[in-house]
Structures are given as structure tokens and as C-alpha cells.
């Protein structure tokens, strides 16, 4: 089975880095990160992800709007 491709979107660098490490090192996922909803949306539009973890409250574009736009 191929590795799950995961996108982590969060404006808090500590949360991004922690989730990245956990998903990559311990779960064996291929993981990318984005520091804003806008950056996350660009990555989603340019690539396919199996799972998106997103913060709900971020400047510019919140997590709900990100998911609505990505859908």
C-alpha cells in the first residue's frame, strides 16, 4: 500500500512541526505543511492529499473556509 499523503495547515509553527514529525516519523505518512489557509488551498489545488489536518482559526482564511474551497 502507498503511503498516505497528508497536508497539515496551521499558523502555529509548533503545531505544524509536531504534527509533521508525528505523521512522518511515527505513522510513516508523506506529509506536507502550510502556514495559512491560502497556502494550504494552493497546495490542495496543485496536488492530491488523502487527509487534510487544519486549524479552525487562522488569519485570512479559516479552516472551515479552506475545506469549503477545497471541496
KEGU-286721 format. One line per field, with one value per residue: chain; z, x, y of N, C-alpha, C in turn; residue number from 1. Coordinates in nm, 3 decimals, decimal comma. Each point is the difference from the previous one (the first is absolute). Example, Ala and Ser with C-alpha at 12.3 -4.5 7.8 and 13.67 -1.06 7.14 Angstrom:
2
kette <- c(A_A)
n_pz <- c(0,780_-0,072)
n_px <- c(1,319_-0,035)
n_py <- c(-0,569_0,105)
ca_pz <- c(0,000_0,006)
ca_px <- c(-0,089_0,082)
ca_py <- c(0,119_0,119)
c_pz <- c(0,000_0,073)
c_px <- c(0,090_-0,077)
c_py <- c(0,120_0,109)
nr <- c(1_2)
//
This chain:
71
kette <- c(A_A_A_A_A_A_A_A_A_A_A_A_A_A_A_A_A_A_A_A_A_A_A_A_A_A_A_A_A_A_A_A_A_A_A_A_A_A_A_A_A_A_A_A_A_A_A_A_A_A_A_A_A_A_A_A_A_A_A_A_A_A_A_A_A_A_A_A_A_A_A)
n_pz <- c(0,000_-0,078_0,027_0,112_-0,078_0,094_0,012_0,066_0,034_0,045_0,058_0,090_-0,007_0,129_-0,026_-0,100_0,070_0,106_-0,068_-0,060_0,113_0,064_-0,098_-0,010_0,119_0,069_-0,089_-0,042_0,026_-0,126_0,062_-0,033_0,011_0,058_-0,004_-0,104_0,014_-0,035_0,075_0,097_-0,034_-0,010_0,113_0,052_-0,056_0,050_0,098_0,006_0,100_0,077_0,076_0,052_0,078_0,050_0,033_0,095_0,089_-0,119_-0,010_-0,066_0,022_0,063_0,089_0,045_-0,019_0,057_0,088_0,018_-0,005_0,082_0,059)
n_px <- c(0,084_-0,039_0,095_-0,067_-0,064_0,066_-0,094_0,094_-0,112_0,096_-0,046_-0,014_0,123_-0,022_-0,124_0,035_0,104_-0,078_-0,104_0,084_0,066_-0,114_-0,051_0,111_0,048_-0,110_-0,065_0,117_-0,067_-0,035_0,070_-0,090_0,053_-0,093_0,047_-0,082_-0,125_0,048_0,107_-0,080_-0,084_0,106_0,043_-0,120_0,003_0,124_-0,063_0,007_-0,085_0,038_0,077_-0,086_0,103_-0,103_0,062_-0,089_0,085_0,001_0,100_-0,060_0,026_-0,117_0,009_-0,114_0,044_0,111_-0,068_-0,079_0,106_0,059_-0,116)
n_py <- c(-0,120_0,099_0,088_0,027_0,084_0,067_0,092_0,066_0,065_0,080_0,111_-0,096_0,051_0,011_0,036_0,082_0,041_0,010_0,047_0,081_0,021_0,015_0,071_0,067_0,028_0,024_0,073_0,048_0,111_0,027_0,095_0,091_0,122_0,076_0,125_-0,014_0,042_0,118_-0,019_-0,041_0,098_0,077_-0,058_0,017_0,120_-0,012_-0,063_-0,133_0,021_-0,101_0,080_0,089_0,033_0,070_0,109_0,020_0,054_0,061_0,089_0,092_-0,128_-0,019_-0,099_0,053_0,124_-0,042_-0,071_0,106_0,079_-0,082_-0,003)
ca_pz <- c(0,000_-0,004_0,120_0,001_-0,027_0,098_0,005_0,130_-0,018_0,130_0,007_0,113_-0,045_0,091_-0,034_-0,132_0,011_0,080_-0,082_-0,108_0,056_0,039_-0,118_-0,086_0,068_0,072_-0,078_-0,131_-0,104_-0,075_0,060_-0,036_0,090_-0,050_0,115_-0,009_-0,080_-0,139_-0,046_-0,002_-0,116_-0,118_-0,004_-0,032_-0,141_-0,081_0,034_0,063_0,137_0,058_0,125_0,032_0,137_-0,005_0,113_-0,031_0,008_-0,059_-0,070_-0,145_-0,037_0,108_-0,043_-0,061_-0,136_-0,075_-0,039_-0,097_-0,127_-0,051_-0,043)
ca_px <- c(-0,084_0,073_-0,009_-0,102_0,051_-0,069_0,031_-0,026_-0,014_-0,012_0,083_0,090_0,111_0,020_-0,102_0,038_0,119_-0,033_-0,081_0,086_0,087_-0,080_-0,054_0,108_0,089_-0,067_-0,108_0,051_-0,072_0,064_-0,067_0,037_-0,060_-0,030_-0,013_-0,123_-0,105_0,027_0,108_-0,055_-0,087_0,087_0,057_-0,109_-0,033_0,110_0,037_-0,107_0,029_-0,098_-0,050_0,041_-0,019_0,004_-0,040_-0,126_0,013_0,123_-0,024_-0,029_-0,096_-0,007_-0,002_-0,128_0,003_0,098_-0,064_-0,106_0,064_0,067_-0,103)
ca_py <- c(0,120_0,126_0,083_0,104_0,133_0,084_0,143_0,064_0,145_0,066_0,120_-0,016_-0,084_-0,113_-0,101_-0,053_-0,084_-0,118_-0,090_-0,048_-0,104_-0,116_-0,067_-0,048_-0,093_-0,108_-0,062_-0,034_0,072_0,107_0,116_0,137_0,098_0,135_0,088_0,078_-0,062_0,034_-0,088_-0,135_-0,012_-0,010_-0,135_-0,092_0,017_-0,049_-0,136_-0,079_-0,043_-0,092_0,058_0,136_0,046_0,145_0,082_0,068_0,146_0,053_0,126_-0,003_-0,105_-0,098_-0,139_-0,033_0,056_-0,080_-0,127_0,032_0,032_-0,120_-0,096)
c_pz <- c(0,000_0,131_-0,014_-0,022_0,082_-0,012_0,137_-0,023_0,136_0,003_0,116_-0,039_0,089_-0,031_-0,133_0,011_0,078_-0,081_-0,115_0,050_0,034_-0,122_-0,088_0,068_0,057_-0,079_-0,141_-0,116_-0,076_0,041_-0,054_0,097_-0,074_0,121_-0,003_-0,084_-0,148_-0,057_-0,009_-0,122_-0,129_-0,013_-0,039_-0,149_-0,091_0,026_0,064_0,138_0,046_0,120_0,012_0,146_-0,004_0,132_-0,040_-0,003_-0,048_-0,066_-0,149_-0,037_0,112_-0,057_-0,068_-0,145_-0,089_-0,052_-0,102_-0,137_-0,064_-0,056_-0,142)
c_px <- c(0,088_-0,017_-0,117_0,067_-0,083_0,048_-0,039_0,000_-0,023_0,093_0,099_0,114_0,022_-0,099_0,035_0,116_-0,028_-0,081_0,082_0,087_-0,077_-0,048_0,109_0,079_-0,073_-0,110_0,044_-0,071_0,093_-0,075_0,056_-0,069_-0,026_-0,026_-0,125_-0,102_0,023_0,110_-0,048_-0,087_0,082_0,059_-0,107_-0,035_0,107_0,037_-0,120_0,046_-0,111_-0,069_0,052_-0,032_0,011_-0,045_-0,130_0,016_0,138_-0,034_-0,024_-0,107_-0,002_-0,013_-0,129_-0,005_0,098_-0,065_-0,111_0,060_0,064_-0,098_-0,040)
c_py <- c(0,125_0,076_0,097_0,135_0,099_0,145_0,053_0,150_0,064_0,119_-0,006_-0,095_-0,123_-0,113_-0,065_-0,099_-0,129_-0,099_-0,058_-0,116_-0,127_-0,078_-0,061_-0,112_-0,121_-0,070_-0,037_0,068_0,094_0,126_0,130_0,094_0,131_0,088_0,088_-0,076_0,025_-0,089_-0,145_-0,024_-0,011_-0,140_-0,103_0,008_-0,058_-0,146_-0,070_-0,046_-0,093_0,062_0,143_0,027_0,151_0,062_0,069_0,151_0,042_0,133_-0,025_-0,101_-0,103_-0,141_-0,043_0,051_-0,076_-0,128_0,025_0,028_-0,124_-0,101_0,027)
nr <- c(1_2_3_4_5_6_7_8_9_10_11_12_13_14_15_16_17_18_19_20_21_22_23_24_25_26_27_28_29_30_31_32_33_34_35_36_37_38_39_40_41_42_43_44_45_46_47_48_49_50_51_52_53_54_55_56_57_58_59_60_61_62_63_64_65_66_67_68_69_70_71)
//
